[in-house]
Amino acid sequence: MRNVILNSVLVLAMATAAFAQKSEVGKRAENQQDRIAQGVKSGTLTAGQTARLETKEAAVNHEVHADRKANGGKLTAGEKAQVNRQQNRLSKQIYKDKHS
């Protein structure tokens, strides 16, 4: 089960990196993926916590991808602010799950 979770984390991390192109949003998504992967590796995240975090991360990534597709590859200022708020909430959840 642990290998399945690690593989899922790696696949999502690669997908995140593929569309991110090292923008601020992309760098942050990559960092959060690394934090999730570290939690899985160290055992501080359970399978359920990891799945929930991955689902939330995937939803944010999907939204960013759709927004960029609709806007010629860029995010508007409002979209960036919304994604930043979502990433803030996810970051807090990662911390909470890893330290509970």
TIPA-931405 format. One record per atom (N, C-alpha, C): residue number from 1; atom name; z negated, y, x. Coordinates in steps of 0.2 Angstrom, whole numbers. Layout:
# TIPA-931405
+-----+-------+-------+-------+-------+
| num | atomo |    c3 |    c2 |    c1 |
+-----+-------+-------+-------+-------+
| NUM |    CA |     Z |     Y |     X |
...
+-----+-------+-------+-------+-------+
END
This chain:
# TIPA-931405
+-----+-------+-------+-------+-------+
| num | atomo |    c3 |    c2 |    c1 |
+-----+-------+-------+-------+-------+
|   1 |     N |     0 |    -6 |     4 |
|   1 |    CA |     0 |     0 |     0 |
|   1 |     C |     0 |     6 |     4 |
|   2 |     N |    -4 |     6 |    10 |
|   2 |    CA |    -4 |    12 |    14 |
|   2 |     C |     3 |    13 |    17 |
|   3 |     N |     6 |     8 |    19 |
|   3 |    CA |    13 |     9 |    22 |
|   3 |     C |    18 |    12 |    17 |
|   4 |     N |    17 |    10 |    11 |
|   4 |    CA |    21 |    13 |     5 |
|   4 |     C |    20 |    21 |     5 |
|   5 |     N |    14 |    22 |     5 |
|   5 |    CA |    12 |    29 |     4 |
|   5 |     C |    14 |    33 |    10 |
|   6 |     N |    13 |    31 |    16 |
|   6 |    CA |    16 |    34 |    22 |
|   6 |     C |    23 |    35 |    22 |
|   7 |     N |    27 |    30 |    20 |
|   7 |    CA |    34 |    30 |    19 |
|   7 |     C |    36 |    36 |    14 |
|   8 |     N |    32 |    36 |     9 |
|   8 |    CA |    34 |    41 |     4 |
|   8 |     C |    33 |    48 |     6 |
|   9 |     N |    27 |    49 |    10 |
|   9 |    CA |    26 |    55 |    13 |
|   9 |     C |    31 |    57 |    18 |
|  10 |     N |    33 |    53 |    22 |
|  10 |    CA |    39 |    54 |    27 |
|  10 |     C |    45 |    56 |    24 |
|  11 |     N |    47 |    52 |    18 |
|  11 |    CA |    53 |    54 |    15 |
|  11 |     C |    53 |    61 |    12 |
|  12 |     N |    47 |    62 |     9 |
|  12 |    CA |    47 |    69 |     6 |
|  12 |     C |    47 |    74 |    11 |
|  13 |     N |    44 |    73 |    17 |
|  13 |    CA |    44 |    78 |    22 |
|  13 |     C |    51 |    79 |    25 |
|  14 |     N |    55 |    74 |    25 |
|  14 |    CA |    61 |    75 |    27 |
|  14 |     C |    66 |    79 |    22 |
|  15 |     N |    64 |    77 |    16 |
|  15 |    CA |    68 |    81 |    11 |
|  15 |     C |    66 |    88 |    11 |
|  16 |     N |    60 |    90 |    12 |
|  16 |    CA |    57 |    97 |    12 |
|  16 |     C |    60 |   100 |    18 |
|  17 |     N |    61 |    97 |    24 |
|  17 |    CA |    64 |   100 |    30 |
|  17 |     C |    71 |   101 |    29 |
|  18 |     N |    74 |    97 |    25 |
|  18 |    CA |    82 |    97 |    24 |
|  18 |     C |    84 |   104 |    21 |
|  19 |     N |    80 |   105 |    16 |
|  19 |    CA |    82 |   111 |    12 |
|  19 |     C |    78 |   118 |    14 |
|  20 |     N |    73 |   117 |    18 |
|  20 |    CA |    69 |   122 |    20 |
|  20 |     C |    72 |   128 |    25 |
|  21 |     N |    76 |   125 |    29 |
|  21 |    CA |    79 |   130 |    34 |
|  21 |     C |    75 |   135 |    37 |
|  22 |     N |    69 |   133 |    38 |
|  22 |    CA |    63 |   136 |    42 |
|  22 |     C |    62 |   143 |    39 |
|  23 |     N |    63 |   144 |    32 |
|  23 |    CA |    61 |   150 |    29 |
|  23 |     C |    53 |   150 |    29 |
|  24 |     N |    50 |   155 |    27 |
|  24 |    CA |    43 |   155 |    26 |
|  24 |     C |    40 |   150 |    21 |
|  25 |     N |    44 |   150 |    16 |
|  25 |    CA |    43 |   145 |    10 |
|  25 |     C |    43 |   138 |    13 |
|  26 |     N |    49 |   136 |    17 |
|  26 |    CA |    50 |   130 |    20 |
|  26 |     C |    45 |   128 |    25 |
|  27 |     N |    43 |   133 |    29 |
|  27 |    CA |    38 |   131 |    35 |
|  27 |     C |    31 |   129 |    31 |
|  28 |     N |    30 |   133 |    26 |
|  28 |    CA |    23 |   131 |    23 |
|  28 |     C |    24 |   125 |    20 |
|  29 |     N |    29 |   123 |    16 |
|  29 |    CA |    30 |   116 |    13 |
|  29 |     C |    29 |   111 |    18 |
|  30 |     N |    32 |   112 |    24 |
|  30 |    CA |    32 |   107 |    30 |
|  30 |     C |    25 |   106 |    32 |
|  31 |     N |    21 |   112 |    33 |
|  31 |    CA |    14 |   112 |    35 |
|  31 |     C |    10 |   108 |    30 |
|  32 |     N |    11 |   109 |    24 |
|  32 |    CA |     7 |   105 |    19 |
|  32 |     C |     9 |    98 |    19 |
|  33 |     N |    15 |    96 |    20 |
|  33 |    CA |    17 |    89 |    20 |
|  33 |     C |    13 |    86 |    26 |
|  34 |     N |    13 |    90 |    32 |
|  34 |    CA |    10 |    87 |    38 |
|  34 |     C |     2 |    86 |    36 |
|  35 |     N |    -1 |    91 |    32 |
|  35 |    CA |    -8 |    90 |    31 |
|  35 |     C |    -9 |    84 |    26 |
|  36 |     N |    -5 |    83 |    22 |
|  36 |    CA |    -5 |    77 |    17 |
|  36 |     C |    -4 |    70 |    21 |
|  37 |     N |     1 |    70 |    26 |
|  37 |    CA |     2 |    64 |    30 |
|  37 |     C |    -4 |    63 |    35 |
|  38 |     N |    -7 |    68 |    37 |
|  38 |    CA |   -13 |    67 |    41 |
|  38 |     C |   -19 |    65 |    37 |
|  39 |     N |   -20 |    67 |    31 |
|  39 |    CA |   -25 |    64 |    27 |
|  39 |     C |   -24 |    57 |    25 |
|  40 |     N |   -18 |    55 |    24 |
|  40 |    CA |   -16 |    48 |    23 |
|  40 |     C |   -18 |    44 |    29 |
|  41 |     N |   -16 |    46 |    35 |
|  41 |    CA |   -17 |    43 |    41 |
|  41 |     C |   -24 |    42 |    43 |
|  42 |     N |   -28 |    47 |    42 |
|  42 |    CA |   -35 |    47 |    43 |
|  42 |     C |   -39 |    43 |    38 |
|  43 |     N |   -36 |    42 |    32 |
|  43 |    CA |   -40 |    39 |    27 |
|  43 |     C |   -44 |    44 |    23 |
|  44 |     N |   -43 |    50 |    24 |
|  44 |    CA |   -47 |    55 |    20 |
|  44 |     C |   -44 |    56 |    13 |
|  45 |     N |   -38 |    54 |    12 |
|  45 |    CA |   -34 |    54 |     5 |
|  45 |     C |   -33 |    47 |     3 |
|  46 |     N |   -35 |    46 |    -4 |
|  46 |    CA |   -34 |    40 |    -7 |
|  46 |     C |   -27 |    40 |    -9 |
|  47 |     N |   -25 |    34 |   -11 |
|  47 |    CA |   -18 |    33 |   -14 |
|  47 |     C |   -17 |    37 |   -20 |
|  48 |     N |   -22 |    38 |   -24 |
|  48 |    CA |   -21 |    42 |   -30 |
|  48 |     C |   -20 |    49 |   -29 |
|  49 |     N |   -25 |    51 |   -24 |
|  49 |    CA |   -24 |    58 |   -22 |
|  49 |     C |   -18 |    60 |   -19 |
|  50 |     N |   -15 |    56 |   -15 |
|  50 |    CA |    -9 |    57 |   -11 |
|  50 |     C |    -3 |    57 |   -16 |
|  51 |     N |    -3 |    52 |   -21 |
|  51 |    CA |     2 |    52 |   -26 |
|  51 |     C |     2 |    59 |   -30 |
|  52 |     N |    -4 |    61 |   -32 |
|  52 |    CA |    -4 |    67 |   -36 |
|  52 |     C |    -2 |    73 |   -32 |
|  53 |     N |    -4 |    74 |   -26 |
|  53 |    CA |    -2 |    79 |   -21 |
|  53 |     C |     6 |    79 |   -20 |
|  54 |     N |     8 |    73 |   -19 |
|  54 |    CA |    16 |    72 |   -18 |
|  54 |     C |    20 |    74 |   -24 |
|  55 |     N |    17 |    73 |   -30 |
|  55 |    CA |    20 |    74 |   -36 |
|  55 |     C |    21 |    82 |   -37 |
|  56 |     N |    15 |    85 |   -35 |
|  56 |    CA |    15 |    93 |   -36 |
|  56 |     C |    19 |    96 |   -30 |
|  57 |     N |    19 |    93 |   -24 |
|  57 |    CA |    23 |    96 |   -19 |
|  57 |     C |    31 |    95 |   -21 |
|  58 |     N |    33 |    89 |   -24 |
|  58 |    CA |    39 |    88 |   -26 |
|  58 |     C |    42 |    93 |   -31 |
|  59 |     N |    37 |    94 |   -36 |
|  59 |    CA |    39 |    99 |   -41 |
|  59 |     C |    40 |   106 |   -38 |
|  60 |     N |    36 |   108 |   -34 |
|  60 |    CA |    37 |   115 |   -31 |
|  60 |     C |    44 |   115 |   -27 |
|  61 |     N |    45 |   109 |   -23 |
|  61 |    CA |    51 |   109 |   -19 |
|  61 |     C |    58 |   109 |   -24 |
|  62 |     N |    57 |   105 |   -29 |
|  62 |    CA |    62 |   105 |   -34 |
|  62 |     C |    64 |   112 |   -37 |
|  63 |     N |    59 |   115 |   -39 |
|  63 |    CA |    59 |   122 |   -41 |
|  63 |     C |    63 |   127 |   -36 |
|  64 |     N |    61 |   126 |   -30 |
|  64 |    CA |    63 |   131 |   -25 |
|  64 |     C |    71 |   129 |   -24 |
|  65 |     N |    72 |   123 |   -24 |
|  65 |    CA |    79 |   120 |   -23 |
|  65 |     C |    84 |   123 |   -29 |
|  66 |     N |    81 |   123 |   -35 |
|  66 |    CA |    85 |   125 |   -41 |
|  66 |     C |    85 |   133 |   -41 |
|  67 |     N |    80 |   136 |   -39 |
|  67 |    CA |    81 |   143 |   -39 |
|  67 |     C |    86 |   146 |   -33 |
|  68 |     N |    86 |   142 |   -28 |
|  68 |    CA |    91 |   144 |   -23 |
|  68 |     C |    98 |   142 |   -25 |
|  69 |     N |    99 |   137 |   -28 |
|  69 |    CA |   105 |   135 |   -31 |
|  69 |     C |   108 |   140 |   -36 |
|  70 |     N |   103 |   143 |   -40 |
|  70 |    CA |   105 |   148 |   -45 |
|  70 |     C |   106 |   155 |   -42 |
|  71 |     N |   104 |   156 |   -36 |
|  71 |    CA |   104 |   163 |   -33 |
|  71 |     C |   108 |   163 |   -26 |
|  72 |     N |   113 |   158 |   -25 |
|  72 |    CA |   117 |   158 |   -19 |
|  72 |     C |   113 |   157 |   -13 |
|  73 |     N |   108 |   153 |   -14 |
|  73 |    CA |   105 |   150 |    -8 |
|  73 |     C |    98 |   154 |    -6 |
|  74 |     N |    97 |   159 |   -10 |
|  74 |    CA |    91 |   163 |    -8 |
|  74 |     C |    86 |   163 |   -14 |
|  75 |     N |    80 |   165 |   -12 |
|  75 |    CA |    75 |   166 |   -18 |
|  75 |     C |    74 |   174 |   -19 |
|  76 |     N |    73 |   175 |   -25 |
|  76 |    CA |    71 |   182 |   -27 |
|  76 |     C |    64 |   184 |   -24 |
|  77 |     N |    62 |   190 |   -24 |
|  77 |    CA |    55 |   192 |   -22 |
|  77 |     C |    51 |   189 |   -27 |
|  78 |     N |    52 |   189 |   -34 |
|  78 |    CA |    48 |   186 |   -39 |
|  78 |     C |    47 |   179 |   -38 |
|  79 |     N |    53 |   175 |   -36 |
|  79 |    CA |    52 |   168 |   -35 |
|  79 |     C |    48 |   166 |   -29 |
|  80 |     N |    49 |   170 |   -24 |
|  80 |    CA |    45 |   169 |   -18 |
|  80 |     C |    37 |   170 |   -19 |
|  81 |     N |    36 |   175 |   -23 |
|  81 |    CA |    29 |   176 |   -25 |
|  81 |     C |    26 |   170 |   -29 |
|  82 |     N |    30 |   168 |   -34 |
|  82 |    CA |    28 |   162 |   -38 |
|  82 |     C |    27 |   156 |   -34 |
|  83 |     N |    32 |   155 |   -29 |
|  83 |    CA |    31 |   149 |   -25 |
|  83 |     C |    25 |   150 |   -21 |
|  84 |     N |    24 |   156 |   -18 |
|  84 |    CA |    18 |   157 |   -14 |
|  84 |     C |    11 |   155 |   -18 |
|  85 |     N |    11 |   157 |   -24 |
|  85 |    CA |     5 |   156 |   -28 |
|  85 |     C |     4 |   148 |   -29 |
|  86 |     N |    10 |   145 |   -30 |
|  86 |    CA |    10 |   138 |   -31 |
|  86 |     C |     8 |   134 |   -25 |
|  87 |     N |    10 |   136 |   -19 |
|  87 |    CA |     8 |   133 |   -13 |
|  87 |     C |     1 |   135 |   -11 |
|  88 |     N |    -2 |   141 |   -13 |
|  88 |    CA |    -9 |   142 |   -12 |
|  88 |     C |   -13 |   137 |   -16 |
|  89 |     N |   -11 |   136 |   -22 |
|  89 |    CA |   -15 |   131 |   -26 |
|  89 |     C |   -15 |   124 |   -23 |
|  90 |     N |    -9 |   122 |   -21 |
|  90 |    CA |    -8 |   116 |   -18 |
|  90 |     C |   -12 |   115 |   -12 |
|  91 |     N |   -12 |   120 |    -8 |
|  91 |    CA |   -16 |   120 |    -2 |
|  91 |     C |   -23 |   119 |    -3 |
|  92 |     N |   -26 |   123 |    -8 |
|  92 |    CA |   -33 |   122 |   -10 |
|  92 |     C |   -34 |   115 |   -12 |
|  93 |     N |   -30 |   112 |   -16 |
|  93 |    CA |   -31 |   105 |   -18 |
|  93 |     C |   -30 |   100 |   -13 |
|  94 |     N |   -26 |   101 |    -8 |
|  94 |    CA |   -26 |    97 |    -2 |
|  94 |     C |   -33 |    97 |     2 |
|  95 |     N |   -35 |   103 |     3 |
|  95 |    CA |   -42 |   104 |     6 |
|  95 |     C |   -47 |   100 |     2 |
|  96 |     N |   -47 |   102 |    -4 |
|  96 |    CA |   -53 |    99 |    -9 |
|  96 |     C |   -52 |    91 |    -8 |
|  97 |     N |   -46 |    89 |    -9 |
|  97 |    CA |   -46 |    81 |    -9 |
|  97 |     C |   -48 |    78 |    -2 |
|  98 |     N |   -46 |    81 |     3 |
|  98 |    CA |   -47 |    79 |    10 |
|  98 |     C |   -55 |    79 |    11 |
|  99 |     N |   -58 |    84 |     8 |
|  99 |    CA |   -65 |    85 |    10 |
|  99 |     C |   -70 |    83 |     4 |
| 100 |     N |   -68 |    79 |     0 |
| 100 |    CA |   -72 |    77 |    -6 |
| 100 |     C |   -75 |    70 |    -5 |
+-----+-------+-------+-------+-------+
END
